[in-house]
Amino acid sequence: MRVAAIHGMVVGGVLALTAASVAPATASPAPPSPEGAPGASGASDAPGGLPGTLSGTLDDVLSGVRAGPEARGAAKAARAAASAGVDWKKCPPVEKLPAPVRCGTVSVPVDYAEPDGEKIKLTVSRTAATGPKGKRQGPLLYNPGGPGGSGMTFPLFGAGIGGVWKKLHESYDFVGYAPRGVGRSAPLSCQDPKKFTKGPSDSPLHPSAAYKRKMRGKAAAYASGCARAQGDRLRHYTTPDNARDLDVVRAALGAKKLNFFGVSYGTYIGSVYATLFPSHVRRLVLDSVVDPRAEKVWYRANLEQNPAFERRWNDWKKWVASHHSVYKLGKSPRAVQRAYDAVRDAADRSPLGARIGSKELYEAYLDVGYDDSVWAGQASALSAFRKGRPKELLTLASSSSDKEAAVEEENGNAVYNAVQCSDAAWPRDWSRWDRDNTALARKAPFNTWENAWMNLPCAYWRSAHARPLDVRTAPGELPPVLLLAATRDAATPYGGAQETHRRLAGSSLVTERGAGTHGVTGGNKCADAHLRTYLLEGKTPGDGAECAGRPAPEPVAGAKAAKRTRAGSPEK
């Protein structure tokens, strides 16, 4: 499942033997028949430890990571970018970014081991800081997650969202960018967008053997499409490549050190950046933090999302039940589940409005796991449908028929798969997937199988995969780093923030207790205060701090609820 942020785009070691942290494995055939080679999971003998074949101190190991051909290539690309700068111009109409936002491009190598070889251009966007010159602290770069998310709209946050963003924009230029493969940054596509978004589709909670065979075939075909579209370039969609791109963008902006705000998958880019370029960090904010342990990247991380989403689904059902007087969906979570299941079963018998099957319904209601500001809208739509008023639900669950939206959705999914499948080895034996997901689905049925189908192309991936970087820094290597996380986050479970806190020496963890909205910033006054102090003054609350969870949403219905859903709904 894509782990991405609520803001803008609202969707997880073993050290490689090369500086790229991408020691290529042999490209595997399409059928996922034999299990990968021993150690294909990327795990070391001891969780979080360095592989037994490596010796020396942590400093020795990290020095090796930063001294290989990819490190030298990244340094060369950064020097070239610093010399070229960014030619800021009016944004093209396709970006839909009004003045005063300006756009440009930054050239990066496809393969950092060959910096003089093929290059691609990343699109970037910017608005200047609004405060007086004496308060300005340079550019703040933003990544919203995914993989596959674009941060191009970030320059609008100060005026468009306001709050803490407006305050930060007084001191920082807001700089967004589209990572490699995303949007106009050498866009990646693996399938005809019309076919990718075509519905209605079913989503059985207990898929039959025949259905599983169909989905395996679909996943293999998708992986083949990616291989045909990208060829050898496909192996260069790794998180370390994204981190190196980030450093080249930093250089192009004329910044000696990086100010970076990463959310969701963007936190993994930030953690890898901190490991590869610790001396280049000025301010680093990681919000809703991915677990960086090699053995979690990415197969286990996706499995661990499923019980977390089940817990958040139950949170929503309890909230709906507590407001039975408003929604009339049942006085207990079990009754609310029955009401949802009745609509789901109806969609399986005959697509709702001729375009919504159980899969489209699931995708609409997965949003409740990301952001509790959409809870009222989802409850209102289900309630109205049960009362014979289908319009709210049809609007909520219908995918856009707009061609541009279909292209964007397929593009995001293609980059998601390219990064996750290239970052680490995945099980090739279907029986492993079937066994793990069948067991999980008994306890966490809401999300498990759809999550599996989304990731299954990685079992058939055609290009070489990497070995995840061992994310960690030695004491004193980094300036203070701020982490923010909610204890009931489903997309990036809280343990990921705790593990990152342990691995980035001297970091500070701000915890939102009892909350589960994915993307802490902008919704909790206590957390926002820590964020302001850190970005404006460079101060953290020591080892960490705790904030009470934000209040539960108000139980509104009808047009008011629908409006809230459209404004706050995350993309996945």
N, C-alpha and C positions, 0 to 999 in steps of 0.2 A: 504494500500500500504506500502510496505517496504520502510523505509526511510534509505538510506544508503549512505556512503560517496564516493566521487570520488577517494580518495586515498585508494588503496588496495581493498576495497569493496565499490564500489560506485554503501539510501532507503533511541507521542508525547509524597491544597486538603484536600480531607477529610482524617483526621488522623485515622488510624485504632485503635481499642481499645486494640490491643496487640502490643508488641514491634516489632513483625514481620511485621506489617502493612499488614498482610494477614489474617484478620478475615475471616475464610472460610464461604461461603454461602453453602446452600445445593446444591449438584450436581443436575443439572437440566436434565430433560428427553430430548431425541433427538428432538422431534417435537417442534418448536418454537411457540407453541400455545398461552398460556397466557403471558401477559407482566410480567416481573419480579416483585418482591416485590417492594412496594413503596421505592423510594430512590435508586433503582437499578442502576441508572446512576452514582451513586457515588458523586453526587453534594451535597454541603451543602446549607443551606438556603441562604447564601450570597456568591457570587462567590469569591473563594479564601479564605473564612473564615473557622474557625474551627467549628465543629458541635456543635449545641446548647446543647447537652447532656454533653459536656465536660466543665469543669470549671478550673479556675486557670490561671496563667500567661503562656505566651508562653514558658518560661523556664521550668515550671512545666510539660507542655505537652511534650516538647521535651525530658525531663529527663525520662518520662514514656516510650517513644519510645525506648530509649537506655538502658533500665534496665530490659526488659522482658526476657523470655526464649530464644528467638532467638538471642538476644544481647549477652547473656551469652554463648550460643552455638558458636556464631561467635568468641568470645574472646578465647574460648577453642580451636577451630579449628585453630585459628591464632597462638596460642602458640605451638601447635603440629607442624604446618608448619614451624615455625621459628626454631624449634629444628631439623626437618628433612632436611630443605633446599631443593635445587633442584640438582639432580644428572644430570649435563649437559653432553650430549653425542652427537655424530654425529647424525644428523637428519635422520629418516628413509626415504627411497626412496619415500614413498607415499606423503610426505610433499613437495617434489621438492624444497628443500631449500639447496643451495650449501654452502660449507665452505666459510667464517668462521662462519656461523650461527650454533648455537648449540641448541639442543632441550631437553626437560625434561617434567616432569609431577608434578602436585600439587594435593594432595588429599583434597577434600572438602566433607562435609556432604550433602546428598540429602536434609535432613530436619534439619535446624539449631536448631529447638527446641529439636532435639534428636541427638546431635553431635557424640554420640557413636554408632549410628545406621548405616544404609547403607551409603556407600561412593562411590563417583565417582572420576575419575582422569581427571583433565583439562590439556591439552597439552599447553606448553609454548615454546617460541623461543627467542633467544637472540644473539646480537652481542655486544661486548664490545665497550665502548667509544674509539674513535680514537685519542683523544688528550692526552697531558701529564697528569700525575696523579694529578698534582696541579689544573687542570681545571675541573676535573671530579666531577659530582654532583649526581651520583647514577643512578638507573634505571628509565627510562621513559616508562610507560605502555601505550598501545594504544588500543582503541576499535573503529572499523570503522563503526559501526552502524548495521542496520538491522531492527528489531532483526533477527538474523540468520547469521550475518557476522563474518568472522574469521579475526583476526589480525595477523595471523602467519607470513605473509610476511613483517611485519613492520620492522624487522631488516635489510631488504634490501633497505629501503628508502634512507639512506644516500648516498650509492654508486649508486643506481639505478635511483633515481629521482633527487638527488642533490639539488642545491639551498639552501633554508633555512634548509632543512633536513640535508644536509651535514654539515652545520655549527653547528646545534644542536647536531649532533652525535659526535662531538669533545668532548662535555661535558657530554653527557648522554649515558649510555647503552640503546640500543633500545630493548625493550621487547614486543613481541607480544603474544597473547594467543587466544585460541578458547574457547568461553564461553560454559557453560554447554549445552550439546545437539548438539553442532556444531562440524563438522569434526570428529576428533578422541576423543573428549571430551564426552564420553558416547553418541554416535550419536543417534539422534532421527529421526525416519522415520514413516510416517503415511500412505504411499501408495507406491505401486510398482513404482520405478522411471521411468520405461519405459512407464507406463500408464500416469504418471504425465506430462511427456514431449512430449507425442505423439501429433502430429498435422497431417494435418492442422485443425484449429478451426475457427469458425466464432465469430464475436463480434458485434452484432447489436447495433446501437446507440439508437434504439427504440425497445427494446425487447418485444416480444409478451407474452401473458399470458402463452402460452405453453413453451416458452423458459425459462421464470422465474421459472416455475414448475421444469423444467429439472435442472436448476442451484441450486434450493433449494435441490433437491434430491442429487445432486453431493456434495453439502456442508455438508449435513447431513451424507453422507457416509464417507466423509473425516474425520469429527469429530469422527465418530465411529472408524475409523481406528486408530486415535491417541489414543483413550481410550484403545483399545485392545492392542496397542503396549506398552503403558506406565503404565497403571493402576493408582495406587495411586501416583506414581512419577510425574504424569502430573501436579499436582497442585503446584509443586515446581519450575516451570519455571517462576518466577516472577522477576520483576526488582529489588526489595529489595534482593532477593536471588542472583542475579547477582552482586549487590553491595557488599554483604557479601563475595562472591567468590573473588571479587577484593581485598578485605582487606586480605584475606587468602593468595592470591598470593603475595601481598606486603610483608607479614610477611615471606613467604618462600624465598623471594629474600634478606632477611636480612635488609630491609629498615624500619627504624622507622617511616618514614612518606612517603606518597604517592606522586609521580609525575605522573600525568595522563593526557592523551590527548584523549578526546572523540569527535567523529564526529557523527552528526545526532542522531540516537537512543543512541549512546554512550554518548551523552550529558545528556540524561535522567538518565542513569546509574550514571554519574558523579554528577548530581544534587541530586539524592537519596543518593549517598555515602556521599556527603557533609552534608546532613541532619543527617545521621546515625552516621558518623564518623568525625565530624568537626575537632577534635583535631589530627586526623591522616593525615590531608591534608598539603602538602608542596607547590606544584604547581598544579593548576587545570586549564586546558584549555578546553573550550567547544566551538566547532566550528559547526555552523549551528544548532541552538538550538531548541530542542523540548519544546513545551509549557507544563509545569509541572502541570497545574491546574487539580485537580481531575475530574472536570466535563468535561475535554477534553480527558481524558484517557479512552478508545481510540476511541470510536465511533465518537464523535464530531471532534476529531483531523483528522480522515480520511475524514469526510465530508468536512472539511475546506481545505483539500488539493486540492479538485477538482476545485474550481474557481482559485486557485493559479496556478495549472497546465494549466488551460485554458489561463490565462494571459501569461504564458511563451510560450505556443503554438502560441499565437498571436504574441509574440515578434519574434519568429522564422519566422513566415510567413511574417512579415514586413521586416525582414532582407533579406529573399529570394527575396521578391518583389523589394527591393532596388537594388538587383543585378540581375535583369532580363537579362541584357546583357550577363551574364555568364551562367545562368541556364535555361532561357527561360521557366519559369514556371508561368509567369504572372507578371504584373506590379502593382498589388494590392494584399493585403492579401486575399481578397475574391477570386481572380483568383488562387492564390496558393492553397487555400483550395479546389477549384474545381479540380485542377490537382491531389491533393492527393486523393480526393473522387473518382475520376475516376479510380485510381489504386485500391482503396479499394473495389469499386463495382466490378471490374474485379476479384479480389481475392474471392469475395463472389460467383460470378457466376462459377468460376473454379479456384481452388487453383493454385497460381503462381508456376511454376516449380513443380507442383504436391505436394508441401509441405508447401506452405505459404498461409494461409487464412487471413481474416481480423484481427484476433486476433494477429497472428504473426507479421503482418504489424504494428499494433498498438504498440506492445511491442518494436519493433525496433525504432519507432518514439517517444515513450515516453522518450527516452534518451535526446531529445532536451530540455526537461524540467529540466534536471539535470545539463547539462554541455554545455556551448555554444562552447566549442572546437570541438564538434561533428557536429555542425550545417552545416558546409560545406560538410561533408561526406554524411549526410542525404539528403541534397539538390542535390548533385551530383548524388546519386543513383536514386532518383526520376526522375531527369532530363534525365538520360541515359535510364531508363526504358521507359519513354514516347517517346524516340527517337528510340525505338526498340532494345536497348542494355540492356538486363535484368540481366547480370551477377552481377553487383554491388549490385543491390537490393536483388537478391537472396542470395548473400553472407551475406549481412547486416542483413536480416530478418530470415535466417535459423538458427534454434537451432542446437547445436552440436549433432552429432550422437554418440559421445564418451560416453561410459558407465560411466566413472568416472564423466564426466560433468553432466550427468543426475542424478547421485546419489547426487552430490553436490547441484544441483538446488533443488531437492526434499527435501533434508536435510535442506537447508536454509529456504524453505517455511514452513516446519514442525515446526522449532523453532520459526519462525515469528508468526505463529498461536498460538503455545503453550504459548509464552510470552504475546502476546496481549490479548488472550482469558482468560488467568489466572490473568492478572494484575487488571482487573476491571469487573464489570457487564456490559453486553451488552443487547440491546433490544431482547426479545424473540418473539415478535409479528411481523410476516412478514409484516403486513400492515404498521408498522412504517418504516421499511426499504424501502418498496415500495413507500410510500408517500414522504419520505425525498429525495430519489434518483431520483424519477420521477421529482420532482420540481427542483432539482439541474441540472439535465440533460438538462433541457430547456435552461439554461444559460451557462452550462459548459459541453457540450456533449463529449468532447474529452476523458475524463478520468473517468467520474462518474460511469458508470455501471461496467467497469472492476475493478475499485477500490472496488465496492460493492461486486462483486463475490469473490474477493480475501479474503475479511474479513468475508464473510457470514458464514463460519464454526463456528464463535464465537456465532452465534444464536443457535447453536445446541450443544455447548460444553458440555461434560459429567462430567468434574471434577469441584471441588469447585473453585470459583474465589476469588480474594482478594479485599480489599478496598485500593485504591491508598494512598500512603503516602502523608501527607501534606508537600511538599517540601518548606523549609524555614529555615533560620538560624538567630539567634539573632546577633545584632551588636557586633563585637569583637570576635565572635566564630571562624571565618575563617580567614586565611591569605588572602592577595589579590588573587582574582580569575579573569581570563581573559575570556571573552566571545567574539566570533566573529560571525558576521551574515551579510547576504546580504539582501537588502530590497525587492528584487524580487524573493527570494528563494521560490520554489514551494513545495518541499518536507517538509520543516520545515519553514512555514511562519514566517515573521519577528516578529510578535507579541509574539511568543514564547520566543525569546531572550529578548525582553523588559520585559516580565513577570518574567523570571528567574533572570534578573538583579534586579528587585524589591525584589525578594524573598531571594536571596543570598546577605545578607548585606555586603556592602563594595566591591562588585564586580565591574568590569569595562567592558563596552561594546564598542567594536570596530565595527563600522558599515561601510559596503561597500555600498555606495549609488548607486542606479540605476543599480545594477548588480543582477544576479540571479543564477550564478553557485553554485551548492550545494557542499560546502566544500571551504571555503574562502582561507585557507592556501595553499601556493604554487602558487598562481595565481595573487596576488596583492602585489606589492612591499611595499606599505605603511602598509598593514596589517601584512606582514611578518616582517617588522621592529619592530612593536609593539610586535609581538610574540617572536622575538629574545631577545628583551630587558627584557621581562617578564621571559622567561625561563632561561636566562643566568644571569640576575641580580635581578630578583624578583620584578621589578618595573612595574606598570601599568600606563596608561595615565589618572590617576584620575578616575573620574566617567565614562569617556568614551572618544572616539575620532571618527572622521569620515575620511573615505578614499574615494577618487573618484573611481568609478567603473572601472574595467579593460577594455581595448579597445575591440571593437567588433572584431570578427574573420575575417580573410582575406577570400575573396570568391574564393577559389580554387576548382578545379574539377578533376575528373578522379582518377588516381592512387594516386596522392598526397593527395587528400581529403579522400580517403578510408583509407590510412595509418594513417591519423590523427584520424579518427573515431575509428580504432582498438586500438590505443594507449590511447585515452582519454575516451572511452565510459564507463559509470558507469554500475555496476550491480544493479539490483533492487531486 
